[in-house]
Amino acid sequence: MMTTAVQASRQEPKAASAERYVTFLVAGEIYAVPALSVREVIRWVPPARVPHAGPSVTGVINLRGEIVTVLDVRTRLDVPSAEPTDRTCIVVVTVQRGTVRHQAGLIVDTALDVTRIALADVQRRSDAAASAEGHDVTGVARTKAGLVMMLDVERLVLDGIGAAVAVEVGQ
């Protein structure tokens, strides 16, 4: 009897193992990043250029007194560039590496929603293929809205901004 209760409690987290993601469009495809990594979504603001920045670094913006590096998600995903529109947004994300927090703004075509995605609905890329090919897409989720490309926000940010232009957020 006690064993059954333990087994049942072990199964509950699997059934309830849906996490929240912020979804957005880039080049007509739906992408997602973990909601816990998203600080906020802001309207398009033209960033100030940074000399000798990486290819995906569009520039920097001043977000209420904090300097935020802005990345072109299209460049990171090897998708043709596009001019910003009235729907273009910057998804400001924060990632932790050791004791240092980095933040960056991701330029997206439009922000969609915060949605729950169950782990059972995600087909993961093989770890070897993802790291060997340097992909920012870690898997694909099946949702009511269609297929959603799951992004590795840490890799996207840290590889995108590079060590030279990483903006550290105070502790």
C-alpha positions, 0 to 999 in steps of 0.5 A: 500500500505504501509503495503504491502511494510512493509510485503515484506521487512519483508519477504526479510530477510527470503529469504536471511537468509543464513549464511556462514559456514566452513564445514569439514569431521570427520569420513566420516560425514560432519560437519559445524561451523559458518564461523564468529567463524573461525579464520583460518584453518591450517595443522596438527601440533602435539600438546604438551600434557597438563597434567590432561587436559580434555579427548577431549584436545589433547594438545596445539600449538603455533600459531604465538606466541599465545597458542591455546588449541587443541581439538579432535572433534572425542572424543567430538562427541563420534567417534572412534579415528584415526591417523592424515593423510596428510589431517588432519587439525586444524580449529582454532575457537574463541568464546566470553563469556562475555568480554573474548574471548576463542580460540581452535583448532578443529582437523578434518579429512579434511577441505572442503569448506565455504558454505552458508546454509539457515536457512530454510534448517536446522532442529534444535534439540529441545532445551530441548533434545540438552541441556539435552543430552549435544550434540554439534550437534544443527541441520542437514542441507540439502545441495547439498553435502548431510546432514551437522551436525551443531555444537554448536561451543561455547559449543564444545569449552567451554565444551571441554577445561573446565575452567582449561585450557581455554586460554584467548585471549587478548582484 
